[in-house]
Amino acid sequence: MIKNIFGLFILSLVLFSCGDEATIDPLEDDATVQESALPENFSISGVVDHAARQNLYLEAMTQQGVVKIAATQLDEYGKFKLSGNIPGLGIYQLRLGDQGDELIVLTLLPDDKITMKASKESFISAPKLSGGTWTKAMTEYTPIFARFHKEQEELQRLKGKISDEELTKRFIAIKKPVDEFSKSVMTSDPGNPYNIVLSSAITPQMGFESWDPANLDILANVARAFEESYPGAKMTEAMAQQAAQVETMYNQHIGNVAMVGKNAPEISLPRANGSQLTLSSLRGNYVLVDFWASWCGPCRRENPNVIRLYNMYKNKGFTVYSVSLDENKDAWLGAIAADGLVWPNHVSDLSRWNSPVVQAYQIKGIPHTVLVDPKGKIINIGLRGAELEQKLNEIFSK
């Protein structure tokens, strides 16, 4: 298992669903990120105890993958100096050794001269860095996150032994120190480059039900501070996009809450053979209205879970009504076949975001699900993964 303990939260600014927005590259200009004769504009020096003669790499995290910036070998005492050229503010990783599992995340800036003190044993959990505007926050945050990561692994082993509600309660409790530290730094120092990392801790990764809407102001203040401190940088654009998307999703959540308990808007769209299939024709069943598309990665990754739940409850009055936002019929039908979507209720007008269902259901991104009861009323919106499984288990275990 990769030991990069930040894997849950970062290395890219996550878009929570598929939409028309382009993904933002976390680097200023990845086309220039390569070993070259460009003048050195950063250095990282120090010592890693008990790691003599190991290789040390600085790598850039880009949408195209990991790009090596610089490399060196520690001497017999673990001392090193690493230098090179970076194009601007971005997400970088410092990797110890050649196995690829000892990583720490940096938010380097040009002209940074960083000093590091670490040991091989605590390289990813308690490195001490200084010399940058972001190093104090990183040095303090890393052991907090390391504790959370360890506790989360322990909690994961309890899955299936305690209820999902108790798992969620305990997860929120162990993550609280991460959230509190992140909010503190982001509030007191919104322009700190390390807020690229910290901001992911206060995004709604578990939905909006227990999420604090005050986080919207924190994210917006950070985005404004980045615009002032790093105008034109791609990371500035990414932070602004993150803040805007979270606000949009929160507003959508509020709208979704208002729809719960009301009749689901009628849908009448064509099957692949051209015949119309209405949502209301499925009355008498619990229906998961699943808005998806062949080009939507998160949708395709969720499909195995939907298949499993369909097979589990199809004989108990549950079915799926899949509404594709594809525009290419072959791609739509190919994805149905490839993913094994065995239920018969597949419709699409091949209009992508211009389909009238998008406005009727206030869809801002996909996957987007609406759970409808046998009378056609909306029970819940946005259920996926474990949350969907928990809700269906609740319904069918009565």
Beta strands, then each sheet from edge to edge (+ up, - down):
strand 1: 42-49
strand 2: 55-62
strand 3: 65-73
strand 4: 79-84
strand 5: 92-96
strand 6: 103-106
strand 7: 113-119
strand 8: 128-130
strand 9: 268-270
strand 10: 276-278
strand 11: 286-292
strand 12: 318-324
strand 13: 346-347
strand 14: 368-372
strand 15: 378-381
sheet 1: 4+ 1- 7- 8+
sheet 2: 3+ 2- 5+ 6-
sheet 3: 9+ 10-
sheet 4: 13+ 12+ 11+ 14- 15+
end
